[in-house]
Amino acid sequence: MAELLEVRDLFIRYETVDGVVEAVNGISLKLDKSSTLGLVGETGAGKTTLAKGIMRLVPNPPGKITKGEIIFNGKDILKLSEADMRKVRGKEISMIFQDPMTSLNPVMTVGEQIAEVISIHEKVSSKGAMEKAKEMLEMVGIPAERAEEYPHQFSGGMKQRVIIAIALACNPSLLIADEPTTALDVTIQAQVLDMMKKLKDKLNTSMILITHDLGVVTQTCDYVAIMYAGEIVEYGSLRDVFKNPQHPYTNGLFGSIPSLAEDVDRLKPIKGLMPDPTNLPKGCKFNPRCEYAEEICRCQSPETTEVKGIHVVKCFKAQGLV
Amino acid sequence: MEEKVKRTELLQVKNLKKYFKTPKGMLHAVDDVSFSLHEGETLGVVGESGCGKSTMGRAILRLHEPTSGEVIFKGENILKFDKKRMKKLREEMQIIFQDPYASLNPRMTVSETIIDPLIIQGKYKKSDKEGLQKKVREIMDLVGLSQKLINTYPHELDGGRRQRIGIGRALALNPKFIVCDEPVSALDVSIQAQVLNLMQDLQEELGLTYMFITHDLSVVRHISDNIAVMYLGQIVEKAPAKLLFKNPLHPYTHALLSAIPVPDPDYKMKRILLQGELTSPINPAPGCRFAKRCIHATPECSQQEYSLKEVEPGHFVACSRFNEIKN
């Protein structure tokens, strides 16, 4: 399959008064055309910063991409001028933000908000843009006549559909969805995920889905990357990572969710807390919370090594050194 | 579990209603809910946002004054209590709130937050610095907060620790019954597991009775003895946790359970996608409230009222057609 996106050794920092936040630390990943990658991690793992990095939306200051390349369709987008980047954003790469309640403009009708992105990127009359906007609304399952309504007249699930319509209006080749269903109820989440999957297949879009919900990943993704403290600690196909997890953090995540099939008296949580990103531990960043950590984990950072095929892991234990 | 069933009844809720007056009409937030809870038991309450689960929790504690009904705690209807008796009773009935970022006073330190209920209830005198300190340290130990955090402010702490303060504050007065209103929803999964384990340990240690409100179905199955499923202000199904997941009878429960994303690539799902969203609880139409979204609904469903009926031991359902649906 053709490669759409490649991130090479990306570093993103935020320089704050409390110190330098090392948000993304040497991330490399690839995404093929029309496939879906799930980016999983807890609060502060750097998932959203990575996504914003790919969109070049890291607020500067305080944020800065200090190193790395982001190759999209053969071009390094970090080298594009801001004017050229604007042509990419919304047209070729678009993003769905986490909170549907706050990412719509309350004083514009939803039709106008969808038409806005169309008229920026395509040569159409304002009437034509509105026509297309209505088509998009129908596509996400909202009657076209509601285009004249304002966001407050929609429920949470409907607002998220509107946002999806905006994101897909220009038929982008890459869609980054940042926790698109976290704010929604399960039955609505099921509807929205189902719809996203159908649209993605129909429009042949690639997707990066950011989430902390392993269940959502199972339903939508082909590949999974587990993030911890700004690094990808494990990557592989859905089956690799879910059926044969190698990294102790990945295992910890699975142990933390109550199972619907098995009965356990107590969960097996990961002890401790996420490290302070201004003061990351030396060596493997997971070592203070890891039950297998030994001397080598405390002084050296493990390399990313192959488990089998595309399945890779960043851990001394998986390498057999601990 | 069987041992728990034999325990004494602690709380009984009878025909509880809570309506809110709105410009558009009466909002039936909690509409004729009845159930009972035994000592040491956990009742999970699940439902989607807006189904009235939090309002029910608060109405039981009289944080919202119920419109009608009875709340019988240890044999007495607490809705008849005057202010003074109610204040005294709050020692035994506490609540843990959902959002550990919003439910703590940002200008009070950990120790001040935990001390507050002790002083309000007159358990300690403000001048008894030593006794208070000792008590605070005891509670911090109990909920797994390090002693060095005693003088920190909430903004210095992460979500998991803040929620531990919320739990500590609720436990300070040795309550019998705690309403837990989405206590882990705002937390990351690894922290969520830590807090859930803590709550289970405390329950065993102190013999607490929980009403555990959540929208997370895997959490509720894990922690509850019995589960009540709410839809638009009413309980539509109530059963022992395992049984509910094995043999859901109400079409809404079916749909809810089928919507859970299971983190296993081999799991084959039979999705029942519900059409539409929760309808308005303002002046709801008579009949089954789920009928409009129910794929099995017949015209009769919108005509008669349904109440919970016991269909097998401990398993209650409010649907007239569950037998036909099953097949």
Contacts between the chains, C-beta under 8 A, distances in Angstrom:
chain1	res1	chain2	res2	distance
A	42	B	188	4.0
A	42	B	189	6.7
A	42	B	190	6.3
A	42	B	191	7.9
A	43	B	159	7.9
A	43	B	188	5.2
A	155	B	277	5.3
A	156	B	49	7.8
A	157	B	277	5.8
A	158	B	277	7.6
A	185	B	48	3.9
A	185	B	49	5.6
A	185	B	215	6.3
A	186	B	48	7.2
A	186	B	215	6.9
A	186	B	217	6.9
A	186	B	256	6.5
A	186	B	259	4.4
A	186	B	260	6.1
A	187	B	48	6.4
A	187	B	255	6.1
A	187	B	256	6.3
A	187	B	259	4.7
A	187	B	273	7.9
A	187	B	274	4.9
A	188	B	48	7.5
A	188	B	277	6.3
A	189	B	259	6.9
A	189	B	261	7.6
A	190	B	258	7.8
A	190	B	259	3.9
A	190	B	261	7.7
A	190	B	271	6.5
A	190	B	273	6.1
A	190	B	274	8.0
A	191	B	273	5.9
A	191	B	274	7.3
A	193	B	261	7.6
A	194	B	271	7.4
A	194	B	273	6.3
A	212	B	188	6.6
A	212	B	189	6.3
A	213	B	261	6.6
A	214	B	263	3.8
A	215	B	260	6.7
A	215	B	261	3.0
A	215	B	262	5.6
A	215	B	263	4.6
A	216	B	261	5.0
A	217	B	263	7.2
A	218	B	261	6.3
A	218	B	262	6.7
A	218	B	263	5.1
A	218	B	264	6.5
A	218	B	265	5.7
A	218	B	267	7.5
A	219	B	261	5.1
A	219	B	269	7.9
A	238	B	265	5.4
A	239	B	265	5.3
A	242	B	263	6.7
A	242	B	264	6.7
A	242	B	265	5.2
A	243	B	265	6.8
A	243	B	266	8.0
A	252	B	190	6.2
A	253	B	189	6.2
A	253	B	190	6.8
A	254	B	263	7.2
A	255	B	193	7.3
A	256	B	189	4.5
A	256	B	190	4.9
A	256	B	192	6.7
A	256	B	193	3.8
A	257	B	189	6.0
A	257	B	193	7.6
A	257	B	218	6.3
A	257	B	263	6.5
A	258	B	196	7.6
A	258	B	218	4.4
A	258	B	219	5.7
A	258	B	221	6.5
A	258	B	222	3.4
A	258	B	223	7.8
A	259	B	218	7.0
A	259	B	222	8.0
A	260	B	217	7.6
A	260	B	218	5.5
A	260	B	221	6.2
A	260	B	245	6.5
A	260	B	260	6.7
A	260	B	262	6.2
A	261	B	264	8.0
A	263	B	242	7.3
A	264	B	222	7.6
A	266	B	197	5.2
A	266	B	200	6.5
A	267	B	193	4.1
A	267	B	196	6.0
A	267	B	197	5.8
A	267	B	222	7.2
A	268	B	193	7.3
A	269	B	190	5.4
A	269	B	191	7.6
A	269	B	192	7.9
A	269	B	193	3.4
A	269	B	194	4.5
A	269	B	197	6.5
A	270	B	190	4.2
A	270	B	193	7.7
A	271	B	194	7.8
A	273	B	158	6.1
A	273	B	160	6.9
A	273	B	191	7.3
A	274	B	158	7.9
A	274	B	188	7.7
